[in-house]
Amino acid sequence: MKLVFFDIECACVHKTYAKICAFGYVVCDEKFNILEKEDILINPKGKFELTDRKGEKGINLPYDYEEFKHHPPFPKVYSRIKELLEDPDACVFGHAVLNDVKYLNLETKRFKLPSFNFCFTDSQILFMALTNDFSRQYGLESISNKLGVEFTPHRAADDAYATMRIVEAMCREKDCGYAELLKLLGVSYGKIENYVISRPQSKGMRAYNREKREEKLARSKARVEFFNNVSRKKARKGGKLYGKIFTFARPIENDIQISIPLVNAIYEQGGRYSAQLDDCRYYVCIEGDDGVRTRNARARAGIEVISLDGLKELLK
C-alpha cells in the first residue's frame, strides 16, 4: 500500500469556484520512505486574489506568480492528478483536506470534467483525536512546530511533505502503522464521488460536537426561561433601585440558578432588566470576563460595570 499526501494552493477561492495554481504531492511507502515528491504548477486562468477565509489578510505564496502563465491549465493535468488520487493501492491524506477536496470538485465543475472518486483522511483530525482537543482547528504550521517538522509554508509539495511527517510522527508516538493509527484514534475516511463530498470524522469529534449541541440547547432553554421570567416582572414603585436598569453578561443570563433570583431581587427593589446595552445603567459580569459584550459595556459612557458581588452589595 502506498501513502499519498497532497496539498493545493489556489490563485483565488470563492463559493462557486477555486482556481487551482499548484498541486503538490508526496508518495511514500508504509514506512514513510519517500518514493515521489513534486509540485505540479497550474495556470489558474484567472488573476490572483490571495486572502484568508474571511477575505482579509493576504497570503503570500512562495512562487513567482508570472511563472504560472507558462504552465498548463487544470484540464491538462486533471488525468494525472486523478490517477494519483484514485490509485486503488493508495491511501490519501491531506491537512484540513476537506478544503482541498472541495477545490478539486469546483475545478472539475468549472471545466466540465468528470468527478473525482476517492477516499481520504485528514492529519488535522488525527492530531485533534491524538491530543483529545477538538476546541480548535490546528494549522499545519502549528502542528509542525509542536512535532519539530520543518518546511516552507504554502509551497504545495512542502505542505504535503509536512503532512506526511506529521502522520509519521503520530505513528511513531503510538508505535504503530498508519492503518492502526486511524483505528486507534477512531478516525474514519471521507469520500468524494459524483461531485458529492462526505467529510472524514473521528469518534472524539462526534462526541465533542454532540456535547456542544447539547450545551447550546441547554443555553437556549435557559435563556427562554430567563426572559419569560423577566417578562412577567413589574418594578416595585419607590424601591431604592427605582428607575435603574440592569443588564447581565451572557454567562450570568444563561445560569438561571443565579440570574433569576437576582432579577427577582432587582424588580423587588424597583429596578428593571433589559437585554440591550443601550438601555442599561449597570452591567453585571463575572470577574475576568473579557467577552465582546463586556468590552462594549466597558467602552460606553454612562454604563457602570459591576461584579456579581457589586450587584449583591446594591441589593442589600
C-alpha positions in Angstrom: 0.0 0.0 0.0 1.3 3.5 -0.9 0.5 6.6 1.0 -0.3 9.8 -1.0 -0.1 13.1 0.8 -1.3 16.2 -1.2 -1.9 19.9 -0.8 -3.4 22.5 -3.1 -2.8 26.2 -3.5 -5.3 28.5 -5.3 -5.0 31.8 -7.1 -8.4 32.7 -5.7 -11.3 31.0 -3.9 -15.0 31.8 -4.0 -18.1 29.9 -3.2 -18.6 28.8 -6.8 -15.1 28.4 -8.0 -11.5 27.8 -6.8 -8.7 28.4 -9.3 -6.0 25.9 -8.5 -2.4 27.1 -9.2 -0.4 24.3 -7.6 -1.0 20.7 -6.7 1.8 19.3 -4.5 2.1 15.7 -3.5 4.4 13.2 -1.8 4.1 9.4 -2.4 5.7 7.1 0.2 5.6 3.6 1.3 4.1 2.4 4.6 7.5 3.1 6.4 7.3 6.7 5.2 10.2 6.3 2.7 9.6 8.9 0.0 9.0 7.5 -3.5 7.9 10.7 -5.2 7.6 14.4 -4.4 6.5 17.0 -6.9 4.9 20.4 -7.3 2.6 20.4 -10.3 2.2 24.1 -11.2 -1.0 25.0 -13.0 -2.2 28.1 -15.0 -5.2 29.2 -13.0 -6.7 31.0 -15.9 -7.5 34.0 -13.7 -5.9 36.7 -11.5 -4.5 36.1 -8.1 -6.8 37.2 -5.1 -4.9 35.8 -2.1 -6.8 36.3 1.1 -7.7 34.3 4.2 -11.1 32.7 4.7 -12.6 36.0 5.8 -11.3 37.7 2.7 -9.0 39.9 4.7 -5.3 39.1 5.3 -3.2 38.5 2.2 -1.4 35.1 1.8 2.0 35.2 0.1 2.7 32.1 -1.9 6.4 31.2 -2.3 6.3 31.3 -6.1 6.9 33.7 -8.9 3.3 34.4 -10.0 4.4 35.1 -13.6 5.7 31.6 -13.8 2.2 30.1 -13.6 1.3 31.5 -17.0 3.9 29.2 -18.6 2.2 26.0 -17.2 -0.8 24.1 -18.4 -4.3 24.7 -17.2 -6.2 22.3 -14.9 -7.8 20.2 -17.6 -4.3 19.3 -18.9 -3.1 17.9 -15.5 -6.5 16.6 -14.4 -5.9 13.0 -15.6 -2.6 12.8 -13.9 -4.0 14.1 -10.6 -7.0 11.8 -10.9 -4.8 8.7 -11.5 -2.7 9.6 -8.5 -5.6 10.1 -6.1 -7.7 7.3 -7.4 -4.9 4.7 -7.3 -6.6 1.6 -5.7 -3.2 0.8 -4.0 -3.0 4.2 -2.3 -4.3 5.8 1.0 -4.8 9.5 0.5 -4.0 12.1 3.2 -4.3 15.9 3.4 -4.3 18.5 6.1 -7.7 20.3 6.6 -8.2 18.2 3.5 -11.9 18.9 3.1 -10.9 22.3 1.6 -8.6 20.8 -0.9 -11.2 18.2 -2.0 -13.7 21.0 -2.4 -11.2 22.9 -4.6 -10.9 19.8 -6.8 -14.6 19.5 -7.0 -15.1 23.1 -8.0 -12.4 22.9 -10.7 -13.9 19.8 -12.3 -17.3 21.6 -12.4 -15.7 24.7 -13.8 -14.1 22.8 -16.7 -17.0 20.3 -17.0 -14.8 17.3 -16.2 -15.9 14.0 -14.6 -16.0 13.9 -10.8 -13.1 12.6 -8.7 -13.8 9.4 -6.9 -11.5 8.5 -4.0 -11.4 8.2 -0.2 -9.2 10.4 2.0 -8.4 11.2 5.6 -7.1 14.2 7.5 -3.9 14.8 9.5 -5.6 17.6 11.3 -8.4 15.4 12.6 -5.8 12.7 13.5 -3.9 15.3 15.6 -7.1 16.6 17.3 -8.0 13.0 18.2 -4.5 12.2 19.4 -4.5 15.2 21.7 -8.2 14.9 22.5 -8.6 18.6 21.8 -11.4 19.5 19.5 -11.9 23.0 20.6 -9.8 24.5 17.7 -8.6 23.6 14.3 -4.8 23.2 14.3 -3.0 24.6 11.3 -0.2 22.8 9.6 2.5 25.2 10.9 1.2 24.9 14.5 1.4 21.1 14.5 4.7 21.1 12.7 6.2 23.3 15.3 4.9 21.1 18.1 6.3 18.0 16.4 9.6 19.5 15.1 8.8 19.3 11.4 10.5 22.0 9.2 9.0 23.1 5.8 8.2 26.1 3.6 4.5 27.1 4.3 2.2 27.4 1.2 4.5 25.6 -1.2 2.2 22.8 -2.1 4.7 20.0 -2.2 6.3 21.1 1.1 2.9 21.3 2.7 2.3 17.7 1.5 5.7 16.7 2.9 4.9 18.3 6.3 1.6 16.5 6.4 3.5 13.2 5.8 6.0 13.9 8.6 3.1 14.8 10.9 1.4 11.5 10.3 4.8 9.7 10.6 5.4 11.4 14.0 2.0 10.4 15.3 2.6 6.8 14.2 6.0 6.9 15.9 4.4 8.2 19.1 1.8 5.4 19.1 4.3 2.9 17.9 2.0 1.7 15.1 1.4 1.9 11.3 -1.0 4.4 9.7 -3.9 1.9 9.5 -3.5 1.1 13.2 -3.3 4.8 14.0 -6.7 5.5 12.3 -8.3 2.6 14.1 -6.7 3.5 17.5 -7.9 7.1 17.2 -11.4 6.2 15.8 -10.9 8.2 12.6 -13.0 7.4 9.5 -12.4 8.2 5.9 -14.1 10.9 3.9 -15.1 10.4 0.3 -15.8 12.2 -3.0 -18.0 10.6 -5.6 -20.3 12.0 -8.3 -19.4 15.6 -7.0 -20.7 14.7 -3.5 -18.3 15.0 -0.6 -18.6 13.3 2.8 -16.2 14.6 5.4 -13.7 12.4 7.4 -14.6 12.2 11.1 -13.5 10.8 14.4 -15.4 9.3 17.4 -13.9 12.0 19.6 -15.1 14.8 17.2 -18.6 13.3 17.1 -18.8 13.2 20.9 -17.4 16.7 21.2 -19.9 18.1 18.6 -22.8 16.2 20.3 -21.8 17.7 23.7 -21.6 21.2 22.2 -25.1 20.8 20.6 -26.5 19.7 24.0 -24.8 22.7 25.7 -26.2 25.0 23.1 -29.7 23.6 23.5 -29.4 23.9 27.3 -28.3 27.6 27.0 -31.2 28.2 24.6 -33.7 26.7 27.0 -32.2 28.6 29.9 -32.5 31.9 28.0 -36.1 31.3 27.2 -36.9 30.6 30.9 -34.9 33.6 32.0 -36.6 36.1 29.6 -40.0 34.6 30.3 -39.4 35.3 33.9 -38.3 38.9 33.1 -41.4 39.5 31.0 -43.7 38.7 34.0 -42.0 41.1 36.3 -43.1 44.6 37.3 -40.8 47.0 39.1 -41.8 48.0 42.6 -42.5 51.7 42.7 -40.5 53.6 45.2 -37.8 50.9 45.7 -34.2 52.0 46.2 -33.3 50.9 42.7 -36.3 52.5 41.1 -35.5 53.7 37.6 -32.3 51.8 37.4 -31.9 49.3 34.5 -29.6 46.3 34.7 -28.1 44.1 32.0 -26.2 40.8 32.7 -23.3 39.3 30.7 -24.4 36.2 28.8 -22.8 33.6 31.2 -24.9 35.1 34.0 -28.1 35.2 32.0 -27.6 31.6 31.0 -27.1 30.4 34.6 -30.7 30.6 35.7 -29.9 29.4 39.2 -28.1 32.7 39.6 -29.8 35.1 37.2 -33.5 34.5 38.0 -33.1 35.2 41.8 -31.1 38.3 41.0 -33.6 39.6 38.6 -36.4 38.9 41.1 -34.5 40.9 43.7 -33.8 43.8 41.3 -37.5 44.1 40.5 -38.5 43.8 44.1 -36.3 46.9 44.8 -37.7 48.9 41.9 -35.1 48.2 39.2 -35.7 46.7 35.8 -33.9 44.4 33.4 -33.0 44.9 29.7 -31.1 42.7 27.3 -29.9 45.9 25.5 -26.7 47.7 26.5 -28.1 51.0 25.2 -30.8 50.8 27.9 -28.8 49.8 31.0 -27.3 51.8 33.8 -25.5 48.8 35.4 -23.8 46.0 33.5 -23.1 42.9 35.6 -20.3 40.4 34.7 -18.2 37.8 36.2 -14.6 38.7 37.3 -12.2 38.3 34.4 -14.9 38.4 31.7 -13.3 39.8 28.6 -16.1 38.9 26.1 -17.1 41.2 23.3 -20.3 42.2 25.0 -18.5 43.0 28.2 -15.8 45.0 26.4 -18.5 47.0 24.6 -20.1 47.8 28.0 -16.8 49.0 29.4 -16.4 51.3 26.4 -19.7 53.0 26.7 -20.2 56.2 28.7 -23.0 56.1 31.3 -22.7 52.3 32.0 -21.2 51.2 35.3 -19.7 47.7 35.0 -20.0 45.8 38.3 -19.3 42.3 39.5 -21.8 39.9 41.0 -20.5 40.9 44.4 -21.1 44.5 43.4 -24.7 43.7 42.5 -25.3 41.9 45.7 -24.0 44.9 47.6 -26.5 47.1 45.7 -29.3 44.7 46.6 -28.6 44.7 50.4 
